[in-house]
Amino acid sequence: MEEDALPPYEPVTCAEQRTVKVVPHPVQQYDLFQLPKYNKTWHAHIIRCDEKGSEFPAWKMPSVYTVGSLPDSHCVVVVTSRIRQKFNEIYRQYILREVEAGDDVFLDIFTPKNKNIEKYGLEAAKRKTRSDVLGRAVEGVATTGLALYRYYMKIIPVNSDRLPLEWALLGYHLGVSEPEVRDQFTLLSLLLELHFVQDLNSDDVSQLLEKKGQDGWEKYLEMRASLATENIVENTDEEMHEILLVRGLLEFAGHQARVLYYQHDPEGTPQDQERTITDSCRILGRALRCVFEAKDEGESERSNRMHGRMQIPRPLGAHEVRERLIQSGYSNIEISELSVNLPIFLPIGIPVPYRETLPATLVNGLKRKVVMDAITVMSSSDTYMLHLPALRGEENHIMMFLLYLVKNGLEPEVTTAWMNSTEGQSIYDRTLTRMREQLQSLEQSILCLNTLRAYLYLLDPPEPAIEPVYACYLCDFTYLLHGDTQINRRSVLEVVAGSAQKTLIRLPPGVAQIAMPITRPPPVHWCDGFVDRYWQHRSNEAMTHEEAYRRTVLSVATYPAMPQKEQQITPELVSWLVDLRPGQVQDIGGDVTTQHIQEELKNSMYLGNYLGKDVCYIGSSWPGGGTSSQSTGERIILGEHASELAQQLCLLHELIIFDLGSGDSEKLLPIFNELEKAEKACRYFAVDVNRASLESHVQRLSKRYKHVDCYGLHGSFEDARRVAMDMPGKKVGISYSSTLTDFEPKKLHRILQGWHEVVDQLIVGQHEPVEKKELEISYHTTQFTEFVRGGWDQANRLLGWTEFDDERWKLHGGLSAHNPELRMESIEMLPRWEDQDVSKGRRWALQAAPPAQHA
């Protein structure tokens, strides 16, 4: 017998060829039961409702909702884009057509059918049809949330018909919020409700604290949605305000929702701006009463108790409220954390730090816009009180608030009623006592004096002849408060006080008894003549502030005591600023700067003083602006942060940007692009000593931008600072290069100190030094050599003879071993800077030394 053949050692592969036919799985109705996650798009279809499809509207699917029936018995349904294709495949025989938002068909769904009109009558049929449509919408929004809500907002045009959806969305957000958010929401509601209870020792408080369940708000929101569905709300604005207040409270408790809430909108609606804080308290108090009210309370008793809820009788965080909450198991820390900023978020109160310093009896009766505008002015960095440290105390808030109301003529009836009240009279008496018995700074005395004048202006109106004087307050002299020394600034204020006292002598008895210092320390400051003439224009000629200021500037332009630098700039500022056009360059002291460089040049040659590279910039622009590693790094940094910086700049009203040492660089283009994209109107002033470079720079930018007006200022940083001092608007100084840090530390300190006093924000940056070798290479180029030789030519021109040439001088550049650091602690009075590192890097100096002695 032969042995069986053994299998080979290689692997054995078996293969068979088959043809597989893929049969698509038929779409079933259960494929439609998918939750519409992350779905922002809904599509509407008209469905034919015949004998086979008549049951379709009764179906309830997460991604399919019936909007309503049409008069011809067809119905309108909306479908999410996620299942749209499957829906079309299953029901294509019933789909008549697709409709877009704004189609008249969405108005037809509110038209009652003939059979309902015959059965109920026209008006009743209209109400029933509206209730059916909105009822389905409320059910869909309460289940699905924001996506379907947004679609209904597009197809329902009437505000009263939208209210049920607002209540439904609010209920949806409350239902999906985290448990800890719901707990905080309930506690915050209790905090507010306690302030409407007149007697904190009554049984009402005990009963209230026992009702800490979370179902109160859910039932209340469902009830309000149902009422808005069944009946047309007459006062839609007030009900919407209540919804927004509750939304703000829920968000403050920690719920994050993608809806633009009331407190995020600084402007708000016109109705919100006209509504007082007392109105908001009344609306919210009514809602809280319904949430926490006893079920067995009668309608008459409920009406009487709600009638007393017109104001919050005590501030949030009051001692007795805190004690009752602690007795109920809440900790001090928990109560403080929840209530500290509660009035801001609702908003039914005023922002910190003014909440505890302004009288609620006055603030609550004023329109919200008036209060918020006043606080904005008081807290703004360009108002007079922030230029005067002596006026920053909380005791001055009420006086500054009253001066704002009286000077601008805002709600005099409310203000007068408050001044006549017990609290208003106590403020008057307290102010008068402080002036007579306490040692005050000059600024404090002037503020108190003007507060008393404001009382007299409303309670005892002046004669028409002196009315313009009454309307002139301390803030009118803001432009005089930037003296180079403290003595000069105080001298100006003493002049204002003296002029005010002369006016008060002719006013009703009592005010003239106020002791005011009028002695001025010698020498007399030039502003004395300025103020005297300013008062004359305001009182005798009844000019506005702007008119009187312009006239006074021109009249004292040649005053002999005025410093030379200010003589050259101040009289011309108003006139040339009006005539200057985008793309133009204004000389603000370029010739004087050249003379100053000439003096520095001579001092450097004869005395050995440090000489910066300013002489090189007069005729040439920096050659490394587009190629050096530092410039490249600075452009990259600005590009990365352009969006963030632009967002901050867009918040500033009447924005003005000063670019210190702009040259012909395009580093700021990313910021300008963002401002242009946001259509933010602003003025940009490039500051440089090189006029040719300035002209090229601003002309090119002016052709590029529509909303950013670009100008050039030919002069030094100090020249530009003096110009910026008198410009109205929000001012921002920017230096994003090594221009500033090339100065000696003492000079840099003076420059930063001076600019900090006149701008609202100061942005300073410099790319840190690169490796020594790369830095050396960037300064040893043909372009840089030509740049320095151009400085030689300028120096020879300023000296009047040829001092610098290749025969007598050798050009050499190198890194200095000294590597200074200038930190925040070496700069006094710069509290607005967050980053303490002002400069950390290399120092460059132009040095020249003769190679040998010549006979």
C-alpha positions in Angstrom: 0.0 0.0 0.0 1.3 3.3 -1.0 1.6 5.9 1.8 -0.7 8.9 1.5 1.0 12.0 0.1 1.8 14.5 2.8 0.5 18.1 2.5 2.9 20.8 1.5 4.5 23.0 4.1 3.1 26.2 2.6 -0.2 27.5 3.8 -3.3 26.2 2.0 -5.7 28.9 0.8 -9.3 28.2 -0.2 -11.2 30.8 -2.3 -14.7 31.0 -3.6 -16.1 33.9 -5.7 -19.7 35.0 -4.8 -21.9 37.8 -5.9 -23.7 39.6 -3.0 -26.7 41.8 -3.8 -27.3 44.5 -1.1 -31.0 45.1 -0.5 -31.6 48.5 1.2 -33.4 48.3 4.5 -36.9 49.8 4.0 -37.5 53.0 6.1 -39.9 52.3 8.9 -41.9 54.8 11.0 -39.9 54.0 14.1 -36.9 55.6 12.3 -38.5 58.9 12.9 -38.4 58.5 16.7 -35.0 60.1 17.2 -34.3 63.0 19.5 -33.3 66.2 17.6 -29.9 66.6 19.2 -27.8 69.6 18.1 -30.4 70.3 15.5 -30.9 74.0 14.7 -32.8 73.7 11.4 -36.5 72.8 11.0 -38.4 72.4 7.7 -42.1 72.9 7.3 -44.4 70.9 5.0 -48.0 71.0 4.0 -49.5 67.5 4.5 -52.6 66.3 2.7 -55.0 65.0 5.3 -57.4 62.7 3.5 -59.0 59.5 4.7 -55.6 57.7 5.0 -53.7 60.6 6.5 -56.3 62.0 8.8 -54.7 60.4 11.9 -51.3 61.9 11.2 -51.6 65.1 13.2 -52.4 63.1 16.3 -48.9 61.5 16.2 -46.3 62.7 18.7 -42.7 62.3 17.6 -39.6 64.1 19.0 -38.6 65.4 15.6 -42.0 65.9 14.0 -44.5 68.4 15.3 -47.9 69.5 14.0 -48.1 73.3 13.8 -51.8 73.6 12.9 -54.5 72.8 10.5 -55.4 75.0 7.5 -59.0 76.0 6.5 -58.9 73.4 3.7 -58.3 70.7 6.4 -54.7 70.1 5.3 -52.1 70.5 8.1 -48.6 72.1 8.5 -45.9 70.0 10.2 -42.3 70.8 11.0 -39.5 68.3 10.7 -35.9 68.4 11.9 -33.2 68.3 9.2 -31.8 65.1 10.9 -34.8 63.0 9.8 -36.0 65.1 6.9 -35.0 62.6 4.2 -36.5 59.6 6.0 -39.7 61.6 6.6 -40.0 62.5 2.9 -39.5 58.8 1.9 -42.3 57.6 4.2 -44.8 60.3 3.6 -44.0 61.5 0.1 -47.4 60.6 -1.1 -49.0 63.0 1.5 -46.5 65.9 1.1 -48.0 68.7 -1.0 -45.2 71.2 -0.8 -42.5 72.7 1.5 -43.0 76.2 2.9 -40.5 78.8 4.2 -40.8 81.0 7.3 -42.7 84.1 6.4 -45.1 82.3 4.1 -48.8 83.4 4.4 -49.7 79.8 5.3 -48.5 80.4 8.8 -51.1 83.1 9.2 -53.8 80.8 7.7 -53.3 78.3 10.6 -54.9 80.9 12.9 -58.0 81.1 10.7 -60.8 78.9 12.1 -62.5 76.3 10.0 -66.1 76.8 8.8 -67.4 73.9 10.8 -66.0 75.4 14.0 -67.5 78.8 13.1 -70.9 77.2 12.7 -70.5 75.3 15.9 -69.0 77.9 18.3 -69.4 81.3 16.5 -66.7 83.4 14.9 -65.0 84.9 18.0 -65.1 81.7 20.0 -63.8 79.7 17.0 -60.9 82.2 16.6 -60.0 81.8 20.3 -60.2 78.0 20.1 -58.0 77.9 16.9 -55.4 80.2 18.5 -55.4 78.1 21.7 -55.0 74.8 19.8 -52.1 76.2 17.7 -50.3 77.7 20.7 -51.0 74.8 22.9 -49.2 72.4 20.5 -46.3 75.0 20.2 -46.0 75.2 24.0 -46.0 71.4 24.3 -43.3 71.1 21.6 -41.0 73.8 23.1 -41.4 72.4 26.6 -40.2 69.0 25.3 -37.6 70.0 22.7 -36.3 73.4 23.9 -34.4 76.1 22.1 -34.3 74.7 18.5 -38.1 74.5 18.1 -38.5 77.8 20.0 -36.3 79.7 17.6 -38.3 78.3 14.6 -41.6 79.4 16.1 -40.1 82.9 16.7 -39.7 83.1 13.0 -43.2 82.0 11.9 -45.3 83.7 14.7 -45.2 87.5 14.1 -47.5 88.7 17.0 -45.8 89.4 20.3 -48.8 88.3 22.4 -48.8 85.0 20.6 -45.1 84.5 21.4 -45.5 84.9 25.1 -46.7 81.3 25.7 -43.5 80.1 24.0 -41.4 82.3 26.3 -43.0 80.8 29.4 -42.6 77.3 27.9 -38.9 77.8 27.1 -38.3 79.2 30.7 -40.0 76.1 32.1 -37.8 73.9 29.8 -34.6 75.5 31.1 -35.7 75.1 34.7 -36.5 71.4 34.0 -33.1 70.6 32.4 -31.0 72.6 34.9 -28.7 70.7 37.3 -30.0 69.8 40.8 -27.6 72.2 42.5 -28.7 75.0 40.1 -32.3 74.4 41.1 -31.4 74.5 44.8 -29.7 77.8 44.4 -32.6 79.1 42.3 -35.0 78.3 45.1 -32.8 79.9 47.7 -32.4 83.0 45.7 -36.1 83.2 45.3 -36.5 82.9 49.0 -34.0 85.7 49.6 -36.0 88.0 47.3 -39.4 87.1 48.8 -38.2 87.8 52.3 -37.7 91.4 51.4 -41.4 91.8 50.5 -42.5 90.6 54.0 -43.3 93.6 56.1 -42.9 91.9 59.5 -40.0 89.4 59.6 -41.2 88.1 63.0 -44.6 87.1 61.7 -45.9 83.7 60.9 -45.5 84.5 57.2 -41.8 84.1 57.4 -42.0 80.7 59.2 -44.5 79.4 56.6 -42.4 80.8 53.8 -39.2 79.1 54.9 -41.0 75.8 55.2 -42.0 75.9 51.5 -38.6 75.2 50.0 -39.8 72.8 47.4 -38.8 73.2 43.8 -42.2 72.5 42.3 -43.5 76.0 43.0 -41.8 77.6 40.1 -42.6 74.7 37.7 -46.3 75.0 38.5 -46.2 78.8 38.2 -44.5 78.7 34.8 -47.0 76.1 33.5 -49.8 78.2 34.8 -48.5 81.4 33.1 -48.0 79.5 29.8 -51.5 78.2 30.0 -53.0 81.6 30.7 -51.1 83.2 27.8 -52.3 80.5 25.5 -56.0 80.8 26.4 -56.1 84.6 26.6 -54.5 87.4 24.7 -52.2 89.3 27.1 -52.8 93.0 26.9 -49.6 94.3 28.5 -47.1 92.1 26.7 -44.1 94.4 27.6 -44.7 94.0 31.4 -45.1 90.2 31.1 -42.0 89.9 29.0 -40.1 92.0 31.6 -41.2 89.5 34.2 -40.0 86.6 32.1 -36.6 88.2 31.6 -36.3 88.9 35.4 -36.9 85.3 36.2 -34.5 84.2 33.4 -31.8 86.4 34.9 -32.4 84.9 38.3 -32.1 81.3 36.9 -28.9 82.2 35.1 -27.4 83.8 38.2 -28.1 80.5 40.0 -25.7 78.9 37.5 -27.8 77.8 34.6 -26.1 78.3 31.2 -28.4 78.8 28.3 -27.8 80.1 24.8 -30.3 83.0 25.0 -29.4 86.7 25.1 -30.8 87.6 28.5 -32.0 91.0 29.7 -29.0 91.9 31.9 -26.5 91.3 29.1 -28.0 94.1 27.0 -26.7 97.4 28.1 -29.2 99.3 26.1 -32.3 97.1 26.7 -35.6 97.9 25.1 -37.1 101.4 25.3 -39.7 100.2 27.7 -37.1 98.7 30.0 -35.1 102.0 30.0 -38.2 103.9 31.0 -39.2 101.5 33.7 -38.1 102.3 37.3 -36.5 100.0 39.8 -39.7 100.2 41.8 -41.6 98.9 38.8 -39.3 95.9 38.4 -39.7 95.2 42.2 -43.4 95.3 41.9 -43.5 92.9 38.9 -41.1 90.4 40.5 -42.8 90.6 43.8 -46.1 89.7 42.2 -44.5 86.6 40.7 -42.8 85.6 43.9 -46.1 86.0 45.8 -47.8 83.6 43.4 -45.0 81.0 43.8 -44.9 81.1 47.6 -48.5 82.1 48.5 -50.6 79.9 50.7 -53.1 77.8 48.9 -56.0 78.6 51.3 -55.5 82.4 51.0 -58.6 84.2 49.7 -58.5 86.4 46.6 -59.3 89.6 48.6 -56.5 88.9 51.2 -54.1 88.0 48.4 -55.0 91.3 46.6 -54.4 93.3 49.7 -51.0 91.7 50.4 -49.8 92.1 46.8 -50.9 95.8 46.9 -48.2 96.5 49.5 -45.4 95.1 47.3 -44.4 98.4 45.7 -40.9 98.6 47.0 -38.2 96.5 48.7 -38.4 97.8 52.2 -34.8 96.8 53.1 -31.5 96.1 51.2 -30.4 92.6 50.3 -28.3 91.0 53.0 -30.0 92.8 55.9 -29.2 91.6 59.3 -32.6 90.3 60.3 -33.1 88.5 57.0 -29.7 86.8 57.4 -30.7 85.7 61.0 -33.9 84.1 59.9 -32.2 82.2 57.1 -29.5 81.0 59.4 -32.2 79.7 61.7 -33.5 77.7 58.8 -30.2 76.0 58.1 -28.4 78.3 55.7 -24.9 79.4 56.4 -23.6 82.9 56.4 -21.2 82.2 53.6 -23.9 80.6 51.5 -26.2 83.6 51.9 -23.5 86.1 51.2 -22.3 84.4 48.1 -25.8 84.2 46.7 -26.9 87.7 47.5 -23.8 89.8 47.0 -24.6 90.8 43.3 -28.2 89.7 43.1 -29.6 93.2 42.2 -27.3 93.5 39.2 -28.3 90.2 37.6 -32.0 90.6 37.9 -31.6 93.6 37.4 -33.7 95.4 39.9 -30.9 97.3 41.6 -27.8 99.3 40.9 -24.3 98.1 40.4 -21.6 97.7 43.0 -20.0 99.8 44.5 -22.9 102.2 44.4 -25.6 99.9 45.7 -24.9 100.7 49.3 -24.0 104.3 48.9 -26.9 105.7 46.8 -30.2 106.2 48.6 -32.8 103.6 47.5 -35.7 106.0 48.0 -34.3 108.2 45.2 -32.8 105.6 42.9 -35.8 103.3 42.9 -38.0 106.2 41.6 -35.8 107.1 38.7 -35.9 105.6 35.2 -33.5 102.8 34.8 -31.7 104.5 31.9 -31.1 107.6 34.0 -29.6 105.6 36.8 -27.4 103.5 34.7 -26.2 106.5 32.6 -25.3 108.4 35.8 -23.3 105.5 37.2 -21.5 105.1 33.8 -20.4 108.7 33.9 -19.4 108.5 37.6 -17.3 105.3 37.1 -15.8 106.3 33.7 -12.1 107.0 33.7 -12.4 110.3 31.8 -14.7 112.0 34.4 -13.5 114.6 36.8 -13.8 112.6 40.0 -11.3 109.9 38.9 -8.7 112.7 38.2 -9.1 113.7 41.8 -8.1 111.1 44.4 -9.7 113.2 47.1 -13.2 112.6 45.6 -13.0 108.8 45.3 -14.5 108.1 48.7 -17.9 106.4 49.1 -19.2 109.5 51.0 -19.0 111.5 47.7 -21.2 109.1 45.6 -24.5 110.7 46.5 -23.2 114.2 45.9 -21.8 113.3 42.5 -25.1 111.5 41.6 -27.2 114.6 42.5 -24.9 116.9 40.5 -25.3 114.7 37.5 -29.1 114.8 37.8 -29.4 118.5 38.4 -26.8 119.6 35.8 -28.5 117.5 33.0 -32.0 118.4 34.1 -33.0 114.8 34.5 -36.3 114.0 36.2 -36.5 117.2 38.3 -39.8 116.2 39.8 -38.5 113.0 41.4 -35.3 114.6 42.5 -37.1 117.6 44.0 -39.5 115.4 45.9 -36.6 113.4 47.3 -34.7 116.6 48.3 -37.8 117.7 50.3 -38.1 114.3 52.0 -36.6 113.6 55.4 -33.7 111.7 53.9 -33.0 114.4 51.3 -32.9 117.1 54.0 -30.6 115.0 56.1 -28.1 114.8 53.3 -28.2 118.6 52.9 -27.7 119.2 56.7 -24.9 116.6 56.7 -23.1 118.3 53.8 -23.3 121.7 55.3 -22.1 120.4 58.7 -19.1 118.7 57.1 -18.1 122.0 55.4 -18.3 124.0 58.6 -16.8 121.6 61.1 -14.5 119.2 59.3 -11.1 119.8 57.7 -11.6 119.0 54.0 -9.5 119.0 51.0 -10.1 121.7 48.4 -11.7 119.3 46.0 -14.0 118.0 48.7 -15.1 121.6 49.6 -15.9 122.4 46.0 -17.9 119.2 45.6 -19.9 120.0 48.8 -20.4 123.6 47.7 -21.9 122.5 44.3 -24.1 120.0 46.0 -25.7 122.7 48.1 -26.0 124.9 45.0 -27.9 121.9 43.4 -30.4 121.9 46.2 -31.0 125.6 45.9 -31.3 125.3 42.1 -34.3 122.9 42.4 -35.9 124.0 45.7 -35.3 127.8 45.3 -34.9 128.4 41.5 -32.5 131.2 40.7 -33.1 134.3 38.6 -32.7 133.8 34.8 -29.6 136.1 34.8 -27.6 133.8 37.0 -29.0 130.5 35.8 -26.0 129.8 33.5 -23.7 130.0 36.5 -25.7 127.4 38.3 -25.3 125.0 35.4 -21.5 125.2 35.6 -20.1 122.5 37.8 -16.7 121.1 38.7 -16.7 118.7 35.7 -16.7 121.7 33.4 -13.1 122.4 34.4 -11.8 118.9 33.6 -9.4 120.3 31.0 -7.8 122.5 33.7 -7.0 119.6 36.0 -3.9 118.3 34.3 -1.3 120.7 35.6 2.3 119.5 35.7 2.5 119.9 39.5 0.1 119.5 42.4 0.3 123.2 43.2 -0.8 124.2 39.8 -3.8 121.9 39.9 -4.9 123.1 43.3 -4.5 126.7 42.2 -7.0 126.1 39.4 -9.5 124.6 41.7 -9.1 127.5 44.1 -9.9 129.8 41.3 -13.1 127.9 40.6 -14.0 128.0 44.3 -13.4 131.7 44.5 -15.5 132.4 41.5 -18.3 130.3 42.9 -18.2 132.1 46.2 -18.5 135.5 44.5 -21.6 134.2 42.8 -23.1 132.8 46.0 -22.9 136.2 47.7 -25.8 137.3 45.5 -27.9 134.2 46.2 -30.4 133.5 49.0 -29.2 133.9 52.6 -27.6 130.9 54.2 -25.3 129.8 51.4 -23.1 132.9 51.8 -22.2 131.8 55.3 -20.2 128.8 54.0 -16.5 129.4 54.6 -14.5 128.8 51.4 -10.7 129.3 51.0 -9.9 131.8 48.3 -6.2 132.5 48.9 -4.0 131.3 46.1 -0.3 130.5 46.6 2.1 132.5 44.5 3.0 132.6 41.7 -0.4 133.1 40.1 -1.0 130.4 37.5 -1.9 131.3 34.0 -5.2 129.5 34.3 -6.4 132.3 36.6 -7.1 134.4 33.6 -8.5 131.5 31.8 -11.1 130.8 34.4 -12.1 134.4 34.9 -12.8 134.8 31.2 -14.5 131.5 31.0 -16.9 132.5 33.7 -17.6 135.8 32.0 -18.5 134.0 28.7 -20.8 131.5 30.5 -22.7 133.9 32.7 -22.8 137.2 30.7 -23.1 135.8 27.2 -25.0 132.6 28.0 -22.6 130.5 26.0 -22.5 126.7 26.0 -19.5 125.0 27.6 -18.0 124.3 24.2 -18.4 127.8 22.9 -17.1 129.4 26.0 -14.0 127.1 26.1 -13.1 127.8 22.5 -13.5 131.6 22.9 -11.5 131.6 26.1 -8.7 129.5 24.6 -8.3 132.0 21.8 -8.5 135.0 24.1 -5.7 133.8 26.5 -3.5 132.4 23.7 -0.8 135.1 24.2 -1.1 135.2 28.0 2.6 136.0 29.1 2.7 133.5 32.0 1.7 130.6 29.8 4.5 128.1 29.1 6.0 128.3 25.6 5.0 124.8 24.7 1.4 125.3 25.6 1.3 128.6 23.7 2.2 126.8 20.5 -0.4 124.0 20.8 -3.4 125.0 23.0 -4.8 128.0 21.0 -4.7 126.0 17.7 -6.0 122.7 18.9 -9.7 123.3 18.5 -9.5 124.9 15.0 -7.1 122.5 13.3 -8.8 119.4 14.8 -12.0 120.4 13.0 -10.3 121.1 9.7 -8.1 118.0 9.7 -9.1 115.3 7.1 -8.2 111.6 7.1 -4.8 111.0 5.4 -3.4 114.4 6.5 -0.5 115.1 8.8 -0.7 117.9 11.4 2.5 119.6 12.7 2.2 119.7 16.5 5.8 120.6 17.3 7.9 118.8 14.8 10.2 121.8 14.3 10.5 122.3 18.0 11.4 118.6 18.4 14.1 119.0 15.8 15.6 121.9 17.8 15.5 119.8 20.9 17.4 117.0 19.1 19.9 119.6 18.0 20.5 120.5 21.7 20.8 116.9 22.7 23.3 116.4 19.9 25.5 119.2 21.1 25.3 118.0 24.7 26.3 114.6 23.6 29.4 115.8 21.7 30.6 118.4 24.3 29.4 116.8 27.5 29.3 113.1 26.7 25.6 112.8 27.4 23.6 109.8 26.1 22.2 110.3 22.6 19.3 108.3 21.4 18.6 107.5 17.7 16.0 110.3 17.3 18.3 112.1 15.0 18.2 109.1 12.6 14.4 109.1 12.5 14.0 112.7 11.3 14.8 111.9 7.7 14.5 108.1 7.5 12.1 105.4 8.8 13.3 102.4 10.8 14.6 99.9 8.2 13.9 96.8 10.3 10.1 97.3 10.6 9.3 94.6 8.2 12.2 92.2 8.4 13.7 92.1 11.9 13.0 89.2 14.2 11.6 91.4 16.9 9.2 93.2 14.5 8.1 89.9 13.0 7.4 88.6 16.5 5.5 91.7 17.5 3.3 91.4 14.4 2.6 87.7 15.2 1.6 88.6 18.8 -0.7 91.4 17.7 -2.2 89.1 15.1 -3.0 86.5 17.7 -4.6 89.0 20.1 -6.1 91.4 17.6 -9.7 90.0 18.1 -9.5 90.2 21.9 -8.0 93.8 21.8 -10.6 94.9 19.2 -13.5 93.6 21.4 -12.2 95.7 24.3 -11.7 98.8 22.1 -15.2 98.4 20.6 -16.7 99.0 24.1 -15.1 102.5 24.3 -17.3 105.5 23.2 -15.7 108.0 20.8 -12.6 105.9 20.5 -9.3 107.6 19.8 -6.0 105.7 19.3 -2.6 107.2 19.6 0.2 105.1 18.1 3.5 106.3 19.7 6.3 105.9 17.3 4.3 104.5 14.4 6.8 105.0 11.6 5.6 103.3 8.5 4.8 100.0 10.2 1.7 97.9 9.6 1.8 96.1 12.9 -1.6 97.4 14.0 -3.4 96.3 10.8 -4.9 93.2 12.4 -6.6 95.3 15.1 -7.8 97.8 12.4 -9.2 95.0 10.4 -11.2 93.7 13.3 -12.5 97.2 14.1 -13.4 97.7 10.4 -15.2 94.3 10.4 -17.2 95.4 13.5 -17.9 98.8 11.8 -16.5 100.6 14.9 -15.9 104.2 14.2 -12.7 105.5 15.6 -9.9 108.0 15.0 -6.3 106.9 14.7 -3.4 109.3 15.3 0.0 108.1 14.3 2.7 110.0 16.2 6.3 110.3 14.8 9.1 112.7 14.2 9.5 111.6 10.6 7.0 113.6 8.5 7.6 111.8 5.2 7.1 108.4 6.9 3.9 109.7 8.6 2.4 111.0 5.3 3.0 107.7 3.5 1.6 105.7 6.4 -1.7 107.5 7.1 -2.4 108.1 3.4 -2.1 104.4 2.7 -4.3 103.5 5.7 -7.0 106.1 4.8 -7.5 104.4 1.5 -7.9 101.0 3.1 -10.4 101.7 5.9 -13.9 103.2 5.9 -14.6 103.3 9.7 -11.1 104.0 11.0 -10.1 107.7 10.2 -6.3 107.9 10.1 -4.3 111.0 10.8 -0.7 111.9 11.4 0.8 114.0 14.2 4.3 115.3 13.4 6.1 115.8 16.7 7.3 114.2 19.9 5.5 112.0 22.3 5.2 115.0 24.7 3.7 117.1 21.9 1.1 114.4 21.2 0.3 114.1 24.9 -0.5 117.8 25.2 -2.8 117.4 22.2 -4.5 114.3 23.6 -5.0 116.1 26.9 -7.7 118.4 25.5 -9.4 115.9 23.1 -12.8 114.6 24.0 -13.6 110.9 23.8 -12.1 107.6 25.1 -8.3 107.7 24.4 -6.0 104.7 24.1 -2.2 105.0 23.8 -0.4 102.1 22.1 3.4 101.4 21.8 4.1 98.0 20.5 7.8 98.2 19.6 11.1 99.0 21.1 10.6 102.7 20.6 9.7 103.4 24.2 12.1 101.0 25.8 15.1 102.6 24.0 14.7 105.7 26.2 16.7 106.1 29.4 14.7 104.7 32.3 14.1 108.1 33.8 12.8 109.5 30.6 10.7 106.4 30.0 9.2 106.9 33.4 8.3 110.5 32.6 6.7 109.5 29.3 4.6 106.7 30.8 3.6 108.9 33.7 2.5 111.7 31.5 0.5 109.5 29.1 -1.2 107.7 31.9 -2.7 111.0 33.1 -4.4 111.7 29.7 -5.5 108.4 28.3 -8.0 105.8 29.5 -5.9 102.8 28.5 -2.2 102.4 27.8 -1.1 99.4 25.9 2.7 98.8 25.9 4.4 95.8 24.4 7.7 94.6 23.0 8.9 91.3 21.7 11.5 89.8 24.0 15.1 89.7 22.7 16.1 86.8 20.5 19.5 85.1 20.6 22.5 87.4 20.6 23.7 86.3 17.2 20.3 86.8 15.5 20.0 90.2 17.1 23.5 91.2 15.9 22.6 90.2 12.4 19.4 92.3 12.3 21.5 95.4 13.0 24.3 94.6 10.6 22.5 95.1 7.3 23.0 97.4 4.4 19.6 99.1 5.2 20.5 99.7 8.8 23.9 101.2 7.8 22.1 103.6 5.4 19.7 104.4 8.2 22.6 105.4 10.5 24.4 107.3 7.8 21.2 109.2 7.2 21.4 110.2 10.8 24.9 111.5 10.2 23.6 113.7 7.4 20.8 115.0 9.7 23.2 115.7 12.5 25.6 117.6 10.1 22.6 119.7 9.0 21.6 120.5 12.5 25.1 121.4 13.5 25.7 123.6 10.5 28.9 121.9 9.6 30.2 118.5 8.5 31.1 116.7 11.7 30.3 113.1 10.8 32.0 111.5 7.8 34.0 108.3 7.0 37.3 110.1 7.3 36.9 111.3 10.9 34.4 108.8 12.3 34.0 105.0 12.2 30.6 103.4 12.2 30.3 100.5 14.7 27.4 98.8 16.3 27.2 96.3 19.1 25.2 95.0 22.0 25.6 96.8 25.3 26.5 94.6 28.3 24.1 96.6 30.3 20.6 94.9 30.2 18.2 97.1 32.3 14.9 96.0 33.7 12.2 98.6 34.4 9.5 97.2 36.6 6.1 98.4 37.9 7.5 99.3 41.3 9.8 101.9 39.8 6.8 103.7 38.2 4.6 105.6 40.6 0.9 106.2 40.2 0.2 103.7 37.4 -2.5 101.6 39.2 -4.4 100.7 36.0 -1.6 98.5 34.7 -2.1 94.8 35.4 1.2 93.5 34.1 4.1 94.6 36.2 6.8 94.0 33.6 7.1 97.2 31.6 10.3 96.4 29.8 12.6 93.4 30.0 15.2 93.4 27.3 18.0 94.9 25.3 19.0 98.5 25.1 20.3 100.1 21.9 22.3 103.2 21.7 24.0 105.1 18.9 27.6 105.6 19.9 30.3 107.4 17.9 34.0 107.6 18.7 36.8 109.0 16.6 39.4 106.3 15.7 42.4 108.6 16.0 43.5 112.2 16.7 44.0 114.4 13.7 46.5 117.1 13.5 
